[in-house]
Amino acid sequence: MSIPKALTIAGSDSGGGAGIQADLKTFQEQEVFGMSAITAVTAQNTVGVQGVYPLDVEAIVTQINSIATDLKPDAVKTGMLFSAEIIEAVAQKLKEYKLKNVVVDPVMIAKGGQSLLQQEAVHALSHTLLPLCEVATPNIPEAEVLTGRTIHSLEDRKEAAKHIYHLGVKNVVIKGGHDQTNNSMIDLIFDGAHFEEIVHDKMKTKHTHGTGCTFAACVTAELAKGRTVIEAVQTASDFVHYAIKHTLNIGNGHGPTNHWAYRKHKLLLQ
C-alpha cells in the first residue's frame, strides 16, 4: 500500500497554532505522512509575533533536496516564505523535482497585524510561485494585495479570483473568514470556468490563529490522497469549521484552533 506523503515549506510557530506545527498536525489528522522544510523560525504566541528569523536560502534548499530525493511528496504546501530570494529558490526546486499538487498559502500578515512577507516579495510570489501551483488559498486581505483591488462583496471576490487565476493559478480559493458582509462563511472556488461556494455558519470568536495554514494544509493532505480539488477544499472547509467551533480557549490573545475536532466529529457520525 502506498502511503500518501505531504511536504510543508513554511515558517515555524513557537506557539504551535500556525505554520509548520499546524501543518504537521493537520497532515497527521488526515492520515498523511508529513514532512517539513522550515523557512524561518518565529517567536510568537497568541498575543503576537515577537521575532522573525529567516533561515539562509542554502538551508531551505538543502532541506527540500533531502526530502525530494528520498521521500518525494505527493503534494506540497507553501506557507510563510518571507523574502523574494526564498520564494525564487523554492519555485526553482518545485520545477527541478517536478513536484505536483502544489498548494500556495500566500502568508503575508499575522493575526496580530505583523508583516510576515517583505513587500518586494509580493511580485516574486505572484509571478514566480503562483504559476506553479494547483491551488492558491488567499484570504480576502491577501487577495487584495495580490490583485490591487478592494474587496467588499462576493462579486468583488469573484473578480479577484479571476485576476489571480490569470496569474497562472489552476484553482483559486478565496476564503471567507474576513468577510463582514455575510451572515454565513463562504469559501469561494474558481477553476477558470466555474465558481463553487462552500458555506458554513459564521462563528464569533477570537480563537482563529492558524486557520489559514490549517485550511491549506488540509487541502494539501487531501490532494496527496488523490482527492479532486473540490473534494479537498470541501474537506478543508469542514475541518476548519469544526476546529473553530470546538475551540481550545487557550492563550491571552488570538488562540489556536482545535486540530482534532474534525476527527471527533466524524467519529460521532459513525
C-alpha positions in Angstrom: 0.0 0.0 0.0 1.3 3.4 -0.9 1.5 5.9 1.9 0.4 9.4 0.9 3.1 12.0 1.8 2.9 15.8 2.0 5.6 18.4 2.4 5.1 21.8 4.0 7.6 24.6 3.2 6.9 27.2 5.8 7.8 29.0 9.0 7.9 27.6 12.4 5.4 28.9 15.0 6.7 28.5 18.5 3.2 28.9 19.9 2.1 25.8 17.9 -1.0 27.2 16.4 0.1 28.0 12.9 2.9 27.4 10.4 4.8 24.1 10.3 3.3 23.0 13.6 -0.3 23.4 12.4 0.5 21.9 9.0 2.0 18.7 10.5 -0.9 18.3 13.0 -3.3 18.6 10.1 -1.4 16.1 7.9 -1.4 13.6 10.8 -5.2 14.1 11.5 -5.9 13.4 7.8 -3.7 10.3 7.8 -0.9 11.6 5.6 2.8 11.3 6.3 4.0 14.9 6.9 7.4 16.4 6.2 8.8 19.9 6.5 11.3 22.4 5.2 11.5 25.3 7.6 12.0 28.7 6.0 12.0 30.8 9.2 11.8 30.5 12.9 9.3 32.8 14.6 9.0 33.7 18.3 5.3 34.1 18.7 2.3 33.2 20.9 -1.4 34.1 20.8 -0.7 37.7 21.6 1.6 38.4 18.7 4.9 37.8 16.9 7.9 38.8 19.0 10.6 37.9 16.4 11.1 36.5 12.8 14.4 34.8 12.0 14.6 33.6 8.4 16.9 30.8 7.5 19.6 31.0 4.9 18.4 30.0 1.4 21.0 27.3 1.4 19.5 25.7 4.5 16.0 25.8 2.9 17.1 24.4 -0.4 19.1 21.6 1.3 16.0 20.5 3.3 14.0 20.3 0.1 16.7 18.4 -1.7 16.8 15.9 1.2 13.1 15.2 1.0 12.6 15.2 -2.8 15.5 12.8 -3.4 14.3 10.2 -0.9 10.7 10.8 0.2 9.2 12.5 -2.8 5.9 14.1 -1.7 2.5 13.6 -3.4 1.6 17.1 -2.5 3.4 20.3 -1.4 2.1 23.2 0.6 4.0 26.6 0.9 3.3 29.0 3.7 5.5 31.7 5.1 8.3 32.3 2.7 9.3 35.8 3.9 11.5 37.1 1.0 11.8 37.2 -2.8 15.0 35.2 -2.6 13.4 32.4 -0.7 10.3 32.4 -3.0 12.5 32.2 -6.1 14.6 29.3 -4.6 11.5 27.3 -3.6 10.0 27.8 -7.0 13.2 26.6 -8.7 13.1 23.4 -6.6 9.5 22.7 -7.3 10.3 22.9 -11.0 13.6 20.9 -10.7 11.9 18.0 -8.9 8.7 18.3 -10.9 6.7 18.4 -7.7 2.9 18.2 -8.2 -0.2 19.2 -6.3 1.4 22.4 -5.0 -0.9 24.5 -2.7 0.2 28.1 -2.1 -1.0 29.8 1.0 0.3 33.4 0.4 1.0 34.2 4.0 1.5 37.9 4.4 0.2 39.2 7.8 -0.1 37.5 11.2 -3.3 37.7 13.2 -1.9 40.4 15.3 -1.0 42.5 12.3 2.7 41.8 12.0 4.1 41.5 8.4 5.3 38.0 7.5 6.2 38.8 3.9 8.6 41.5 2.7 6.9 44.0 0.3 9.3 43.3 -2.6 8.5 39.6 -2.3 4.9 40.1 -3.4 6.0 40.3 -7.1 8.0 37.1 -6.8 5.1 35.4 -5.2 2.7 36.5 -8.0 5.0 35.9 -10.9 7.3 33.0 -9.8 5.4 30.8 -7.4 1.7 31.2 -8.2 2.1 30.0 -11.8 3.4 26.7 -10.4 0.5 25.9 -8.1 -2.5 23.7 -8.3 -4.4 25.7 -5.7 -3.9 29.1 -4.2 -5.7 29.9 -0.9 -5.6 33.6 -0.1 -7.8 35.2 2.4 -9.6 38.5 1.5 -6.7 40.8 2.6 -4.2 38.7 0.8 -6.3 38.7 -2.3 -6.5 42.5 -2.2 -2.7 42.7 -2.1 -2.3 40.2 -5.0 -4.8 42.0 -7.2 -4.5 45.6 -6.1 -8.3 45.6 -5.7 -10.5 46.4 -2.7 -12.9 43.6 -1.9 -16.2 44.4 -0.3 -18.6 41.9 -1.7 -18.8 38.3 -3.1 -18.8 39.8 -6.6 -15.6 41.6 -5.7 -14.1 38.3 -4.6 -15.2 36.7 -7.9 -13.4 39.4 -9.9 -10.3 39.0 -7.7 -10.4 35.2 -8.2 -10.4 35.8 -12.0 -7.4 38.1 -11.7 -5.4 35.6 -9.6 -6.3 32.8 -12.0 -4.8 34.7 -14.8 -1.5 34.8 -12.9 -1.3 31.1 -13.8 -3.0 29.5 -10.9 -5.1 26.5 -11.8 -7.6 26.8 -8.9 -8.2 29.9 -6.7 -9.9 29.6 -3.3 -10.6 33.0 -1.7 -11.5 32.2 1.9 -14.4 33.9 3.6 -13.2 34.4 7.2 -12.6 38.1 6.8 -15.9 38.8 5.1 -18.0 41.2 7.2 -20.9 41.5 4.7 -22.4 38.0 5.0 -24.0 36.1 7.9 -22.5 33.0 6.5 -18.9 31.9 6.0 -18.4 31.4 2.3 -15.3 29.9 0.8 -15.2 30.7 -3.0 -13.6 28.4 -5.5 -12.8 29.3 -9.1 -11.3 26.9 -11.7 -11.1 29.3 -14.6 -14.6 28.4 -15.8 -16.9 27.8 -12.8 -17.4 29.2 -9.3 -18.3 27.0 -6.4 -19.3 28.2 -2.9 -18.8 26.2 0.3 -21.0 27.7 3.0 -20.8 27.3 6.8 -22.4 29.2 9.7 -20.3 32.1 10.8 -19.0 31.9 14.4 -18.0 34.8 16.6 -14.7 34.1 18.2 -11.2 35.5 18.5 -9.7 32.0 18.6 -8.8 31.6 14.9 -5.0 31.6 15.0 -3.6 29.3 12.3 -6.9 28.8 10.3 -5.3 29.8 7.0 -2.3 27.4 7.5 -4.7 24.6 8.6 -7.0 25.1 5.7 -4.2 25.0 3.1 -2.6 22.0 4.9 -5.8 20.1 4.8 -6.3 20.8 1.0 -2.7 19.5 0.6 -3.3 16.4 2.5 -6.4 15.6 0.6 -4.7 16.2 -2.8 -1.9 13.8 -1.6 -4.6 11.2 -1.2 -5.8 11.6 -4.7 -8.9 13.7 -4.0 -10.2 16.3 -6.5 -9.7 19.9 -5.8 -13.4 20.4 -5.0 -13.3 17.4 -2.6 -10.1 18.6 -1.0 -11.5 22.2 -0.4 -14.8 20.9 0.9 -12.9 18.7 3.5 -10.6 21.6 4.4 -13.6 24.0 4.9 -15.3 21.4 7.1 -12.0 20.7 9.0 -11.5 24.4 9.9 -15.2 24.9 10.7 -15.1 22.2 13.4 -11.6 23.3 14.5 -13.1 26.8 15.3 -16.4 25.6 16.6 -14.8 23.4 19.3 -12.3 26.0 20.5 -9.5 25.1 22.8 -9.8 28.5 24.5 -6.1 28.8 25.4 -3.8 31.9 25.4 -4.5 35.5 26.1 -4.9 36.6 22.5 -5.9 35.0 19.2 -6.0 31.4 20.4 -5.3 28.4 18.2 -7.9 26.1 16.6 -8.7 22.6 17.6 -7.0 20.3 15.2 -8.6 17.1 16.5 -12.2 18.4 16.4 -12.9 17.2 12.8 -11.8 13.7 13.6 -14.0 13.6 16.8 -16.9 15.0 14.7 -16.6 12.1 12.2 -16.4 9.5 15.0 -19.7 10.8 16.4 -21.3 10.3 13.0 -20.3 6.6 12.9 
